[in-house]
């Protein structure tokens, strides 16, 4: 299945999509959340993972996206697909896969909405934008915070200029810290494809950054 | 964030400074960016509430979209139908048995000119028709006179077709021809002046014996003769006119069959059979089926007549000749039983 069919894949998963990485390659953020030989109820999945999914959605969307909207859509998919979940993979990995695809779908809708209306308006129903905070090692003074906020805005502005495939791969690897194997499982591609995409994403990112710097140079 | 040992590529944020300047700047950008805050608790009741609200709110746009789609679709189909596009695209929706499709444009208000065409069939007595397969006696068994139909006015589609098909007035001689024929056809179709139209057509044919529109003129002349009830002349004109497969000419073939049936049922059957083999026009099929059945009955082919009339009743149970066909079949059935 190609990358272009992700939306339908979200709605109709194949068994292979549900079998993901082994626990040994589960990222630290995912590890130990839920292992799955027992099929959990929807309520328990929501209570245990809604915040995690929201955090992933924030990261994938950036500061301007409506993460609550994405969480809502993601869990609608979860509720529909949960009866088919056989526990062959970590449930967190499965949720991550769904979140990635829902985010991509949300961004497609946002682009379409922007094209139709001529405004940068998102198709959000809730308009709850993510809050981004400094890391522990960052200075906390207001000026540094302002600069960090501007860097974050610039980072996502550059990312938004990438193709959806490259953008996702870049975020999963560079920002979320997933391994190549995990990204390959989540995006249903070969690991070699992941490296190719990452390489292209980096090259395009650098190109966009240079172009932006050239434009803003006095 | 720790580099996975199996990953062959180092993350930018983990790379030591001193490499390519652009990558260093990109790494600094990533390192210096904010990270998502811990989200607030997302409660399940809120999820359920939003789901219900969204499913309700999604219903109205979907209904509106469906209604809009239907309206646009119906409007498009109606416009296409009015413009005649559907007639060009879709085949005529008559059921088989005849295999060859024929696109037809039926006039809305055909003028029915009663003709004594199948008089020979009408006169056929049971004894003359067939000794074993005799029609039931009585006046009700008389074959009703066939009706010869002339189009009163052209339909929109036929006007357009005529416009498209009409030759362009490239040369003066052709322009004169067109004008002369138009005048004659106007007299015939618009003014219903068959006499004047016939004179004009005769003058046209005399003036342009090899004219480009000779065939159209001869077809119009047949119409005029039929309108004037000069059936023998009409039959003679039709006998010398090779008929094409267009709807009007197929109709003329039926008329020729009806005219021939007065004296020569064998040749009439040829016309009827030719029409039945290619036409899907229900009105023409009805006339041809009835005419052939009646002719076969007259010629003593009781089995063939019974087949045709049975087919007629199956397709046109309320047709103009259905009552006659039923009575004939009842009588034929009795005769067949008697004859073994």
Interface residues (C-beta under 8 A of the other chain):
Chain A: X25 X43 X46 X47 X50 X51 X54 X55 X58 X59 X63 X67 X68 X71 X72 X75 X76 X125 X126 X130 X131 X132 X133 X134 X135 X138 X147 X148 X149 X151 X152 X154 X155 X173 X174 X175 X177 X179 X180 X181 X195 X198 X199 X202 X205 X206 X209 X210
Chain B: X1 X2 X4 X6 X7 X8 X9 X11 X12 X13 X22 X23 X25 X26 X29 X30 X32 X33 X34 X35 X36 X37 X38 X39 X41 X42 X44 X47 X50 X51 X54
